[in-house]
Amino acid sequence: MNISNPFYTCKNCWLYLGDCVEVMKEIPSNKFDMIFADPPYFLSNGSFTCQNGIAVSVVKGKWDIGGSQLDNYRFHLSWISECYRVLKPGGTIWISGTYHSIYQCAMALAEFDFKVLNDIIWFKPNASPNLSCRFFTASHESLIWARKGQKTKHIFNYDLMKNGDWGSDFIKKPNTQMRSVWAINPPKKEEKQFGKHPTQKPLELLQRIIMSCTNEGSLILDPFTGSSTTGVAAKKLGRKFVGIDIMQEYLDLSINRLEHVI
Ligand SMILES: C[S@@+](CC[C@H](N)C(=O)[O-])C[C@H]1O[C@@H](n2cnc3c(N)ncnc32)[C@H](O)[C@@H]1O
């Protein structure tokens, strides 16, 4: 990477501290093969979740407190605009979210020349129950996969997806095409051994994503890197990685995780 003042570097890995829009403005255009973005879902606004059978208020951090619908949409528009610029033509972006955020992200994507390739349902087999018993139990997150350019070509490692070993995913049957619903459990205990991030993604999810649409040596960006699950997966799979986060404590956790990748 040729932008100045990384917070941390190691071989093929760069972490930046700051607002992702400001940091991305320093990055030349058409640089990345893939982006994984796990932006705030803006849930820490008085809503409740269930932990060990008890209702607890959702407080993930200041960064997860949203504004009005319009403010939140403008936020998504601003980072997606920079992602569009720094992605190579034919490069792909993944955006994760729940219904609280994912439709706004999809609306913002539509402002640019992106082609949506798939929407993936990440099914969580052991999701928390719904305490109010007035709604269906939320047990999935959505992932949009989109390509920069309507007419460009993207990478899809079809055979690997079809014939790979997908561990505990009971939906994926051997030697059949990979479908758009993936059953993946939350992060394993050992993935949290260096500390906790409130919304850490499972390594299995990021490994599958990276394997599906990049090759060894590809350059990957995560503008909301958190504990750098994307970076850990990228490093394990021989890809190059740039991560950005606004919270130093999460970059400290990222460094710990990245330094222990074998
Ligand atoms: C949903 S979490 C990402 C979790 C990550 N995928 C992981 O596996 O650990 C979102 C992250 O974005 C960071 N963040 C929020 N607003 C940001 C901004 N404007 N620029 C950069 N990072 C931001 C938060 O500090 C948080 O760590």
The ligand as an SDF file (V2000), in Angstrom:
LIG
                    3D

 27 29  0  0  0  0  0  0  0  0999 V2000
  -19.9860   -4.6390   12.5240 C   0  0  0  0  0  0  0  0  0  0  0  0
  -18.4250   -4.2110   13.1470 S   0  0  0  0  0  0  0  0  0  0  0  0
  -17.3010   -5.1770   12.1700 C   0  0  0  0  0  0  0  0  0  0  0  0
  -16.9050   -6.4800   12.8070 C   0  0  0  0  0  0  0  0  0  0  0  0
  -15.9070   -7.2740   12.0020 C   0  0  0  0  0  0  0  0  0  0  0  0
  -16.4950   -7.7740   10.7790 N   0  0  0  0  0  0  0  0  0  0  0  0
  -15.3290   -8.4330   12.7990 C   0  0  0  0  0  0  0  0  0  0  0  0
  -15.4300   -9.6020   12.3740 O   0  0  0  0  0  0  0  0  0  0  0  0
  -14.7860   -8.1900   13.8610 O   0  0  0  0  0  0  0  0  0  0  0  0
  -18.2480   -2.5990   12.5390 C   0  0  0  0  0  0  0  0  0  0  0  0
  -16.9420   -1.9370   12.8700 C   0  0  0  0  0  0  0  0  0  0  0  0
  -16.9040   -0.6860   12.1880 O   0  0  0  0  0  0  0  0  0  0  0  0
  -16.2280    0.2610   12.9770 C   0  0  0  0  0  0  0  0  0  0  0  0
  -16.6750    1.5830   12.4830 N   0  0  0  0  0  0  0  0  0  0  0  0
  -17.8530    2.1980   12.7140 C   0  0  0  0  0  0  0  0  0  0  0  0
  -17.9220    3.3650   12.0320 N   0  0  0  0  0  0  0  0  0  0  0  0
  -16.7570    3.4730   11.3390 C   0  0  0  0  0  0  0  0  0  0  0  0
  -16.2220    4.4300   10.4280 C   0  0  0  0  0  0  0  0  0  0  0  0
  -16.9040    5.5320   10.0860 N   0  0  0  0  0  0  0  0  0  0  0  0
  -14.9930    4.2030    9.9040 N   0  0  0  0  0  0  0  0  0  0  0  0
  -14.2820    3.0940   10.2420 C   0  0  0  0  0  0  0  0  0  0  0  0
  -14.7340    2.1650   11.1070 N   0  0  0  0  0  0  0  0  0  0  0  0
  -15.9580    2.3370   11.6310 C   0  0  0  0  0  0  0  0  0  0  0  0
  -16.5930   -0.0820   14.4110 C   0  0  0  0  0  0  0  0  0  0  0  0
  -15.6180    0.3740   15.3220 O   0  0  0  0  0  0  0  0  0  0  0  0
  -16.7180   -1.6160   14.3360 C   0  0  0  0  0  0  0  0  0  0  0  0
  -15.5310   -2.2350   14.7800 O   0  0  0  0  0  0  0  0  0  0  0  0
  1  2  1  0
  2  3  1  0
  2 10  1  0
  3  4  1  0
  4  5  1  0
  5  6  1  0
  5  7  1  0
  7  8  2  0
  7  9  1  0
 10 11  1  0
 11 12  1  0
 11 26  1  0
 12 13  1  0
 13 14  1  0
 13 24  1  0
 14 15  1  0
 14 23  1  0
 15 16  2  0
 16 17  1  0
 17 18  1  0
 17 23  2  0
 18 19  1  0
 18 20  2  0
 20 21  1  0
 21 22  2  0
 22 23  1  0
 24 25  1  0
 24 26  1  0
 26 27  1  0
M  CHG  2   2   1   9  -1
M  END
$$$$
